[in-house]
Amino acid sequence: MTLTATNDCGSNTETQQISVACTPPQVSISANGSTQICPGEMVILQINGGNFATFQWYRNGAEIAGANGSSFVAVDAGVYKIFVTDALDCGNFSNEMTVEISQFPAAVITSSSPYGSVCVGASTWLRGVGGDDYQWITPSGLLIGGQEIQIPVANFVSGGIYFLTVTNGAGCAETASFTLFVLPTLQVFIPGLATNYTDQDLAVTLVGNPLGGIFSGAGVFAGQFVPATAGIGQHTISYQFTDANGCTGMDSVVVVVSPFVSTTTLPEGILSMQVLPNPNTGEFWLRLNLVKINTLKINLLNSIWQILECRTAALLAGENQVFFDKSGLPNGLYFLEINDAGRRSVLRVILSR
């Protein structure tokens, strides 16, 4: 500093060096949210308090052109700080703040139906991978949380597009989709197979629709049903077909094999015999035309030759009718065995409602 004094006698100048201390301003910065952001997002960095004259933001130690405000919108990863000056032109740097950009999760949906198709009635599951949190939207609009969706019995409501939002620990989210097709039930039939045979009937060639399936059951051999091999009784013959998609359909027929009994020769003294009506609903008559008065033993048997009822009927010469009420029996094949002094004849009775 220089001081000059002047009077009538002249002037005198005195110079002295004076040092003025500059106190650096105190400045800090903070963020208005998380500094770990997702691609395309931003975070605002701003100064905390203070009355400053100028501002300059830095990223990774280099000035950011045009960043001369009290706040800065950061969209890039890096280490940020600000240099400020006060009214006395004293300057100082703030603390540093690191902005990180997290990657989006790789949202992937896997399934036990890798080709996107499942048969009606079958089970499947969908599973998400790639993140920490999972949120599903089903084709019907239902929201389901969790990594996996179980579909124990698929139906047509199960089909459609499933959306999955996968979120990682940084809060970055990605959405994937999976289309599930539910295939219709296969129509499988066994045409041409009767429900009643005798143990002396010839082998029956089995035909399934569609062709190419597998038959199973008692008496099934080399594509044929052999009644003698199956044996007397009730048997279930099944046909299973699997298509190119792995869907399986099945049909079955219940077959009754009965002992072969000839009814061409009537016992002596019986002119004719008949079951009316036949088939019936459980109420029927045995009509007998006799040469003379006779007492007959009449047995009602089931399809495996078990006696269900035993009667002794005293009948007159001419036409007679014996009534049976078997409405409590299930549908199926039954037999009436008529015995006359050791000579017997058998009639079939079919209950069908």
PyMOL commands that set and color helices and strands:
alter all, ss='L'
color gray80, all
select helices_A, chain A and resi 156-158+227-230
alter helices_A, ss='H'
color red, helices_A
select strands_A, chain A and resi 2-7+10-15+29-31+36-37+43-47+54-59+62-63+71-74+78-85+91-93+97-101+108-111+117-119+124-129+133-137+143-145+148-151+160-167+173-183+196-198+204-205+214-216+220-221+224-225+233-242+248-258+270-276+283-290+294-301+307-315+318-325+332-340+343-351
alter strands_A, ss='S'
color yellow, strands_A
deselect
rebuild
show_as cartoon
